[in-house]
Amino acid sequence: MKVAVLGLGIMGGGMARQLVAKKFDVTVWNRDAAKTATLASAGARVAGTPAVAAAGADIVLAMLANDDASRAVWLGNEGALAAMRKDAVAMESSTLTVEWVRELAGAAKGRGIAFLDTPVTGSKAQAESGALSFLVGGPAEVLERVRPALAAMGSSINHLGPTGSGAMMKLINNFLCGVQVASLAEAIAMAERSGLDARQAAAVLSAGSPGSPLVKAIAQRMLDRAYEPNFFIPLMAKDLSYARQAFARAGIELASADVARAPFVEAERAGMGQKDIAAIVELLRR
């Protein structure tokens, strides 16, 4: 099975490495070509454009930053969609608006190409170990065609419904994640300011009702001041913005998303855009 991977950031790079390790025929493209070197040395082919990467592939998978990047890679000059075979499958794994995902699906359909939205839950560690959870929207029969590739990158595959279902579930998921991280930063800062032992306080929170897997992982990074990126700060701000738009269209005014988004925006403005989302606690420490 020939797979083209478009976008080699924290997530896309890990996903591509899993495919190479599991003996798929992989071609990669990335806007910053420097990120292709390690994959090339592992056995992947490197393409100069999305179109070149997509030509001849059975599956074309994108993992990109936002709607604009996705539109450019799929539909722009040297875009992937126009170069794809009619029997290939386009998979969009980025965290995007549902509206754009459905528009992209329509563009694929207009070219006779099958499409799935396949965003993921999990972060850097899960991408690098093949333990992602896929949230899939689209026809069940198309999912079955690509299942071997998804299984190579993930530990679970959740078919949520028609096109756009995966994208919507991902926004709901990341909304809850963003709110948890923002509130956790305030909780850790309050423990420190009040004179409590912050590590003991974090252990109590992690072991109690608030102790989601995310809270446990992020609390440790905040305590250790370990901000090597697993999830970039600006991407969480973007995800919360997309989630607010999606909820508003359903008549739910997502006030908590606005509050949670503010520290991520502030942190980016403060020059922390290349750090992990856990670093927002430093705004309160200062």
LUMKE-227222 format. One record per residue (C-alpha): residue number from 0; residue in one letter; z, x, y. Coordinates in steps of 0.05 Angstrom, whole numbers. Example, Ala and Ser with C-alpha at 12.3 -4.5 7.8 and 13.67 -1.06 7.14 Angstrom:
// LUMKE-227222
+-----+----+--------+--------+--------+
:   i : aa :      Z :      X :      Y :
+-----+----+--------+--------+--------+
:   0 :  A :    156 :    246 :    -90 :
:   1 :  S :    143 :    273 :    -21 :
+-----+----+--------+--------+--------+
***
This chain:
// LUMKE-227222
+-----+----+--------+--------+--------+
:   i : aa :      Z :      X :      Y :
+-----+----+--------+--------+--------+
:   0 :  M :      0 :      0 :      0 :
:   1 :  K :    -22 :     29 :     67 :
:   2 :  V :     26 :     17 :    124 :
:   3 :  A :     17 :     34 :    197 :
:   4 :  V :     81 :     40 :    238 :
:   5 :  L :     75 :     33 :    313 :
:   6 :  G :    135 :     59 :    352 :
:   7 :  L :    181 :    114 :    327 :
:   8 :  G :    245 :    103 :    366 :
:   9 :  I :    314 :    100 :    334 :
:  10 :  M :    293 :     41 :    290 :
:  11 :  G :    219 :     52 :    279 :
:  12 :  G :    229 :    125 :    261 :
:  13 :  G :    280 :    109 :    208 :
:  14 :  M :    237 :     54 :    179 :
:  15 :  A :    176 :     99 :    175 :
:  16 :  R :    217 :    153 :    141 :
:  17 :  Q :    239 :    104 :     88 :
:  18 :  L :    167 :     83 :     74 :
:  19 :  V :    145 :    156 :     68 :
:  20 :  A :    204 :    172 :     22 :
:  21 :  K :    186 :    113 :    -23 :
:  22 :  K :    114 :    136 :    -30 :
:  23 :  F :     78 :     87 :     14 :
:  24 :  D :     14 :    112 :     48 :
:  25 :  V :     40 :    115 :    119 :
:  26 :  T :      4 :    126 :    186 :
:  27 :  V :     46 :    130 :    249 :
:  28 :  W :     34 :    124 :    323 :
:  29 :  N :     82 :    135 :    381 :
:  30 :  R :     71 :    136 :    456 :
:  31 :  D :    108 :    202 :    459 :
:  32 :  A :     71 :    242 :    406 :
:  33 :  A :    127 :    293 :    400 :
:  34 :  K :    166 :    242 :    359 :
:  35 :  T :    112 :    243 :    305 :
:  36 :  A :    124 :    315 :    283 :
:  37 :  T :    180 :    305 :    233 :
:  38 :  L :    143 :    247 :    200 :
:  39 :  A :     80 :    288 :    196 :
:  40 :  S :    118 :    343 :    161 :
:  41 :  A :    145 :    291 :    113 :
:  42 :  G :     75 :    268 :     94 :
:  43 :  A :     55 :    214 :    143 :
:  44 :  R :    -11 :    216 :    179 :
:  45 :  V :     -9 :    214 :    255 :
:  46 :  A :    -57 :    171 :    295 :
:  47 :  G :    -75 :    181 :    368 :
:  48 :  T :    -78 :    107 :    385 :
:  49 :  P :    -51 :     41 :    357 :
:  50 :  A :   -122 :     22 :    338 :
:  51 :  V :   -133 :     86 :    297 :
:  52 :  A :    -67 :     75 :    263 :
:  53 :  A :    -83 :      3 :    246 :
:  54 :  A :   -154 :     14 :    220 :
:  55 :  G :   -154 :      9 :    144 :
:  56 :  A :    -80 :     -9 :    138 :
:  57 :  D :    -55 :    -65 :     93 :
:  58 :  I :      5 :    -75 :    138 :
:  59 :  V :     13 :    -59 :    211 :
:  60 :  L :     86 :    -59 :    234 :
:  61 :  A :    109 :    -51 :    306 :
:  62 :  M :    179 :    -33 :    330 :
:  63 :  L :    177 :    -30 :    406 :
:  64 :  A :    222 :    -37 :    467 :
:  65 :  N :    201 :   -103 :    498 :
:  66 :  D :    147 :   -156 :    508 :
:  67 :  D :    105 :   -112 :    554 :
:  68 :  A :    104 :    -54 :    505 :
:  69 :  S :     87 :   -101 :    448 :
:  70 :  R :     30 :   -133 :    487 :
:  71 :  A :      1 :    -65 :    504 :
:  72 :  V :      4 :    -39 :    433 :
:  73 :  W :    -25 :   -100 :    400 :
:  74 :  L :    -75 :   -126 :    453 :
:  75 :  G :    -86 :    -70 :    503 :
:  76 :  N :   -140 :    -17 :    506 :
:  77 :  E :   -141 :     16 :    438 :
:  78 :  G :    -94 :    -40 :    414 :
:  79 :  A :    -79 :    -49 :    340 :
:  80 :  L :   -100 :   -121 :    330 :
:  81 :  A :   -174 :   -112 :    344 :
:  82 :  A :   -178 :    -55 :    294 :
:  83 :  M :   -143 :    -90 :    236 :
:  84 :  R :   -177 :   -113 :    172 :
:  85 :  K :   -182 :   -188 :    162 :
:  86 :  D :   -140 :   -184 :     98 :
:  87 :  A :    -85 :   -143 :    131 :
:  88 :  V :    -17 :   -169 :    155 :
:  89 :  A :     11 :   -157 :    225 :
:  90 :  M :     86 :   -153 :    229 :
:  91 :  E :    125 :   -150 :    294 :
:  92 :  S :    196 :   -124 :    283 :
:  93 :  S :    215 :   -113 :    356 :
:  94 :  T :    267 :   -156 :    393 :
:  95 :  L :    222 :   -200 :    436 :
:  96 :  T :    217 :   -268 :    469 :
:  97 :  V :    198 :   -324 :    422 :
:  98 :  E :    142 :   -344 :    470 :
:  99 :  W :    108 :   -277 :    465 :
: 100 :  V :    116 :   -274 :    390 :
: 101 :  R :     82 :   -342 :    384 :
: 102 :  E :     27 :   -320 :    431 :
: 103 :  L :     16 :   -257 :    390 :
: 104 :  A :     14 :   -298 :    327 :
: 105 :  G :    -39 :   -341 :    358 :
: 106 :  A :    -80 :   -280 :    377 :
: 107 :  A :    -75 :   -255 :    305 :
: 108 :  K :    -95 :   -323 :    278 :
: 109 :  G :   -156 :   -323 :    324 :
: 110 :  R :   -179 :   -259 :    290 :
: 111 :  G :   -164 :   -286 :    220 :
: 112 :  I :   -104 :   -239 :    211 :
: 113 :  A :    -39 :   -261 :    178 :
: 114 :  F :     24 :   -252 :    221 :
: 115 :  L :     99 :   -249 :    210 :
: 116 :  D :    155 :   -238 :    260 :
: 117 :  T :    203 :   -191 :    223 :
: 118 :  P :    259 :   -167 :    269 :
: 119 :  V :    318 :   -133 :    238 :
: 120 :  T :    394 :   -131 :    241 :
: 121 :  G :    428 :    -64 :    232 :
: 122 :  S :    424 :     -1 :    273 :
: 123 :  K :    408 :     73 :    265 :
: 124 :  A :    447 :     84 :    201 :
: 125 :  Q :    416 :     24 :    167 :
: 126 :  A :    346 :     43 :    188 :
: 127 :  E :    355 :    113 :    161 :
: 128 :  S :    383 :     90 :     95 :
: 129 :  G :    337 :     31 :     80 :
: 130 :  A :    393 :    -20 :     89 :
: 131 :  L :    365 :    -64 :    145 :
: 132 :  S :    367 :   -139 :    141 :
: 133 :  F :    300 :   -172 :    158 :
: 134 :  L :    296 :   -238 :    195 :
: 135 :  V :    228 :   -267 :    178 :
: 136 :  G :    188 :   -322 :    211 :
: 137 :  G :    121 :   -343 :    184 :
: 138 :  P :     86 :   -368 :    120 :
: 139 :  A :    123 :   -356 :     55 :
: 140 :  E :     60 :   -334 :     20 :
: 141 :  V :     48 :   -279 :     72 :
: 142 :  L :    120 :   -256 :     64 :
: 143 :  E :    108 :   -246 :    -11 :
: 144 :  R :     48 :   -201 :      5 :
: 145 :  V :     91 :   -154 :     45 :
: 146 :  R :    156 :   -160 :      8 :
: 147 :  P :    150 :    -91 :    -26 :
: 148 :  A :    147 :    -57 :     42 :
: 149 :  L :    205 :    -97 :     70 :
: 150 :  A :    246 :    -82 :      8 :
: 151 :  A :    233 :     -8 :     18 :
: 152 :  M :    264 :    -12 :     88 :
: 153 :  G :    318 :    -64 :     79 :
: 154 :  S :    372 :    -90 :     33 :
: 155 :  S :    361 :   -163 :     49 :
: 156 :  I :    302 :   -207 :     69 :
: 157 :  N :    318 :   -274 :    102 :
: 158 :  H :    260 :   -323 :    109 :
: 159 :  L :    283 :   -368 :    166 :
: 160 :  G :    224 :   -414 :    176 :
: 161 :  P :    158 :   -416 :    213 :
: 162 :  T :    131 :   -366 :    264 :
: 163 :  G :    183 :   -350 :    317 :
: 164 :  S :    243 :   -365 :    272 :
: 165 :  G :    258 :   -291 :    261 :
: 166 :  A :    252 :   -276 :    335 :
: 167 :  M :    298 :   -333 :    353 :
: 168 :  M :    351 :   -313 :    302 :
: 169 :  K :    348 :   -241 :    328 :
: 170 :  L :    363 :   -264 :    400 :
: 171 :  I :    421 :   -307 :    376 :
: 172 :  N :    447 :   -247 :    336 :
: 173 :  N :    441 :   -197 :    394 :
: 174 :  F :    472 :   -246 :    443 :
: 175 :  L :    535 :   -247 :    401 :
: 176 :  C :    533 :   -172 :    394 :
: 177 :  G :    526 :   -160 :    468 :
: 178 :  V :    585 :   -206 :    485 :
: 179 :  Q :    628 :   -171 :    433 :
: 180 :  V :    613 :   -102 :    460 :
: 181 :  A :    626 :   -122 :    532 :
: 182 :  S :    692 :   -155 :    516 :
: 183 :  L :    713 :    -97 :    471 :
: 184 :  A :    702 :    -48 :    528 :
: 185 :  E :    750 :    -89 :    570 :
: 186 :  A :    801 :    -93 :    513 :
: 187 :  I :    801 :    -18 :    500 :
: 188 :  A :    806 :     -3 :    575 :
: 189 :  M :    865 :    -51 :    581 :
: 190 :  A :    900 :    -19 :    523 :
: 191 :  E :    892 :     49 :    555 :
: 192 :  R :    913 :     27 :    625 :
: 193 :  S :    975 :    -10 :    599 :
: 194 :  G :   1002 :     51 :    563 :
: 195 :  L :    989 :     27 :    492 :
: 196 :  D :    964 :     76 :    441 :
: 197 :  A :    890 :     59 :    445 :
: 198 :  R :    876 :     80 :    373 :
: 199 :  Q :    932 :     38 :    347 :
: 200 :  A :    908 :    -21 :    389 :
: 201 :  A :    837 :    -12 :    363 :
: 202 :  A :    864 :    -11 :    291 :
: 203 :  V :    901 :    -76 :    302 :
: 204 :  L :    839 :   -109 :    331 :
: 205 :  S :    794 :    -82 :    276 :
: 206 :  A :    841 :   -106 :    221 :
: 207 :  G :    851 :   -175 :    252 :
: 208 :  S :    808 :   -235 :    269 :
: 209 :  P :    766 :   -199 :    322 :
: 210 :  G :    748 :   -144 :    272 :
: 211 :  S :    674 :   -155 :    260 :
: 212 :  P :    634 :    -96 :    231 :
: 213 :  L :    606 :    -86 :    302 :
: 214 :  V :    675 :    -84 :    334 :
: 215 :  K :    700 :    -34 :    283 :
: 216 :  A :    640 :     13 :    293 :
: 217 :  I :    637 :      8 :    369 :
: 218 :  A :    713 :     15 :    378 :
: 219 :  Q :    710 :     81 :    341 :
: 220 :  R :    654 :    107 :    386 :
: 221 :  M :    692 :     85 :    448 :
: 222 :  L :    755 :    121 :    425 :
: 223 :  D :    717 :    184 :    406 :
: 224 :  R :    672 :    181 :    467 :
: 225 :  A :    615 :    189 :    418 :
: 226 :  Y :    554 :    163 :    454 :
: 227 :  E :    496 :    190 :    416 :
: 228 :  P :    450 :    130 :    417 :
: 229 :  N :    449 :     80 :    361 :
: 230 :  F :    429 :     25 :    409 :
: 231 :  F :    407 :     43 :    479 :
: 232 :  I :    443 :     10 :    538 :
: 233 :  P :    380 :    -17 :    572 :
: 234 :  L :    356 :    -50 :    508 :
: 235 :  M :    420 :    -91 :    503 :
: 236 :  A :    411 :   -113 :    576 :
: 237 :  K :    340 :   -134 :    558 :
: 238 :  D :    362 :   -171 :    496 :
: 239 :  L :    415 :   -210 :    533 :
: 240 :  S :    364 :   -229 :    586 :
: 241 :  Y :    315 :   -253 :    533 :
: 242 :  A :    371 :   -292 :    498 :
: 243 :  R :    391 :   -326 :    563 :
: 244 :  Q :    319 :   -349 :    574 :
: 245 :  A :    314 :   -376 :    503 :
: 246 :  F :    379 :   -414 :    506 :
: 247 :  A :    362 :   -443 :    575 :
: 248 :  R :    298 :   -473 :    547 :
: 249 :  A :    341 :   -509 :    496 :
: 250 :  G :    387 :   -535 :    551 :
: 251 :  I :    444 :   -485 :    539 :
: 252 :  E :    463 :   -446 :    601 :
: 253 :  L :    487 :   -381 :    573 :
: 254 :  A :    538 :   -361 :    625 :
: 255 :  S :    572 :   -313 :    577 :
: 256 :  A :    507 :   -274 :    570 :
: 257 :  D :    504 :   -263 :    645 :
: 258 :  V :    575 :   -237 :    646 :
: 259 :  A :    564 :   -192 :    585 :
: 260 :  R :    498 :   -165 :    612 :
: 261 :  A :    528 :   -141 :    678 :
: 262 :  P :    562 :    -77 :    651 :
: 263 :  F :    500 :    -56 :    613 :
: 264 :  V :    459 :    -62 :    677 :
: 265 :  E :    512 :    -25 :    716 :
: 266 :  A :    516 :     30 :    664 :
: 267 :  E :    441 :     40 :    667 :
: 268 :  R :    443 :     44 :    743 :
: 269 :  A :    499 :     96 :    736 :
: 270 :  G :    452 :    141 :    696 :
: 271 :  M :    476 :    123 :    627 :
: 272 :  G :    411 :     93 :    603 :
: 273 :  Q :    401 :    143 :    547 :
: 274 :  K :    470 :    132 :    518 :
: 275 :  D :    496 :     85 :    464 :
: 276 :  I :    520 :     16 :    484 :
: 277 :  A :    592 :     39 :    470 :
: 278 :  A :    589 :     81 :    533 :
: 279 :  I :    598 :     20 :    578 :
: 280 :  V :    673 :     30 :    569 :
: 281 :  E :    668 :     90 :    615 :
: 282 :  L :    654 :     44 :    674 :
: 283 :  L :    725 :     18 :    665 :
: 284 :  R :    755 :     86 :    651 :
: 285 :  R :    730 :    111 :    718 :
+-----+----+--------+--------+--------+
***
